[in-house]
Structure formats: C-alpha cells, structure tokens
Amino acid sequence: MVEKRMYLLLTNTGSFLTKCIKLYTKKPYNHASIAFDSQLSEVYSFGRKTVRNPFIGGFVKENVKAGLFKHADCVIYSITVSEGQIQKMNQVLKEFVLQKKDYRYNFLGLFGVMFNKPIKRKNAFFCSQFVAFLLKESNIIDFDKPLSLITPHDLQNTSRFQFVYEGKLKDYISEDKAEFPFHFVSV
C-alpha cells in the first residue's frame, strides 16, 4: 500500500483579523491550511481572496511565499495517509475547485466558536472548519465535536499529527526538501 505525507500548516500572519482572533483564543496560531507536499507548493484553505480585504473570503489555493505569509510565523505538522485517502481527498477538492465561486468565508461561524454553538452554513467555512471537513470526508480523522467548532488549536492537538517545524515560514520554505510531491487539482 502506497502511503504519502500531508501537512497541516498553522500560521500567524500578524494581520488585523488574526490579531482580533488571537485576542479571543490566546493561541499563537489562528489560521489553518492543508498542504500536499513538504515544499508547501499546494496549500489550500478558506481565507481572504484579496490581500487588501479580509472580508472577501472563500476557498483559496494559498501562495505561502507572498502577501501576508511573507513574514508569518508558523508551525507545521505531518500526517501519513493511504492511497485511498489521497484519492478521496482529491475527489473532495475537485468539488471545491469546480464550485469555488459558490463558497464563502464563514464569519458567523467564528461567533459560533466563541459561544460554543455550532453554526453550519451552506457553502461557507472558516479555515480550520475546512481542514477538519477535508480530513473527515477523506476518512483520515473523525472529530469528537462538530466541525463548525474545530479551531486551529484543536487540529494542532490531534494525536495523529507529527511535529515537523516551528518558526518563520520563509525560513522553512527556503530549506531544501527531498520529498517528491503528489499533486492535486489546480485552483
């Protein structure tokens, strides 16, 4: 059976929205993304679609070498997945790509997390909710609480993830990684 590694990327970009979320969570990392190679060339999440406006958000393929990520702090974890899980995840991602204009950021869901009340909205996710959804739909991790209450910190504390790196994202990206990536659909 072929196994591959996927990566959980948690970041602190220092943006205004990140600072606001951090005031509530008291956690160092408040944005979650999922990556399909150690070089972080294929990274997906729910976040801002334009650098200048945090209120226009949705499903995005993130460029971790540009924009708000240029000076971000991060922690990276990996998880081993099977070929079947990879195929299922690719299937789920294809649906997001094909319908990406229909998806939006779940700002109301952030308030649900604050009050511990799940707010599930059609075609709307926040970053960690999306990562948890992808992991669950691909039969990688099943969570004990509603996906609309999953935080980046919850993902970080999932025992299946193995620590890879913590520090400046740009320093991690500049390191040479000897892994061959597997590619998913392009956005």
FENVEN-V111007 format. One record per residue. D_FIRST is the distance of its C-alpha to the first C-alpha in Angstrom with 2 decimals. Layout:
d_first->{D_FIRST/D_FIRST}
//
This chain:
d_first->{0.00/3.80/6.40/10.04/13.39/16.07/19.66/22.53/25.83/29.02/32.27/36.02/37.67/41.15/42.07/44.74/42.33/40.06/43.19/44.27/40.97/41.00/44.51/43.17/39.83/41.05/37.50/36.90/34.12/34.66/32.43/28.68/26.32/22.62/21.28/18.22/18.84/20.57/23.59/24.16/24.86/23.27/24.72/25.64/28.02/31.24/34.24/37.29/37.41/40.28/41.03/44.57/44.11/41.85/42.95/41.35/37.70/34.62/31.09/30.77/28.61/30.00/31.22/31.06/33.35/36.25/38.53/38.39/35.28/37.26/38.72/36.23/35.15/31.53/28.92/25.22/22.29/18.55/15.71/11.95/10.28/7.13/7.10/9.24/11.45/11.97/13.09/15.29/16.76/17.58/19.30/21.29/22.26/23.48/25.83/27.19/27.77/29.48/31.68/32.12/35.91/35.89/34.34/36.51/36.46/37.07/40.08/41.32/38.08/38.93/42.10/40.15/38.21/41.60/43.00/39.86/40.23/37.26/38.28/35.82/36.98/35.77/33.92/34.72/32.55/33.18/30.60/28.99/29.24/27.24/24.47/24.38/24.42/21.46/19.41/20.65/20.27/16.60/16.08/15.48/18.86/21.69/25.06/28.09/30.59/31.19/29.29/32.75/33.53/30.48/31.73/30.16/31.11/29.19/26.00/26.82/27.20/23.87/22.43/18.79/19.99/20.56/23.71/23.59/27.15/30.51/33.49/34.68/32.13/33.84/33.39/29.63/29.40/31.59/29.30/27.14/23.39/21.19/18.08/17.15/17.25/15.44/18.28/19.25/22.40/25.60/28.46}
//
